[in-house]
Amino acid sequence: MAGFDEVYQSVLTPLSFIQRSAEVYPDKTAIVYGEQQFTYREFGERVNRLVF
């Protein structure tokens, strides 16, 4: 059975998921909001501006 630390390290936070997705799928659509669409790269850049 995996210990808490092993399980916790395998779970991505929402921020980690967005950052990782931006690395792996930079040009794929991540968000569609009305008429606006954002790729993972664009979404990651916007999130990073808010967080950091």
N, C-alpha and C positions, 0 to 999 in steps of 0.2 A: 504494500500500500504506500502511495506517495505521501510524503510529509507535507505539511502546510507550506513550507518555503518552496518546495518543488512545484506545487500546484499554483501558488501565487505568482511565481516567476513565469509560468506558461500562459497566464491570462493577460491580455492586452488591455490597457486603459483606452478609453475613447481617443485620447490624444495620440497614444502610441499606434493605435490602429490607423488613424489618419496619416500619420507620418510614414508608417511602413507602406501603406497603400500608395502614397505619393511617390515613394521610391520604386515600387514594383509596377504600378500602373499609372504613370504620370499623366497620360493623355486620355485615359478612360473617364467617362462621365461619372462623377461622384454624387452630385446633387442636382436635382431639377426642382426649381421653385418658380411656378408660373411660367413666364417666358424666358427666365434665366437658367442657364446651365453652367456648372462649374466642373472642371476636371479635378482629379485628385490633387494635382500640382497646385492649381489655383485655390482649391479649398484648403489645402495644407498651408499655403502661404498666408491666407486670411486668418486661419486659426492661430498660426504662430505669431502673427502680429498682435492678436488679442491676448495670447497667453504669455508671451515673453516680452 
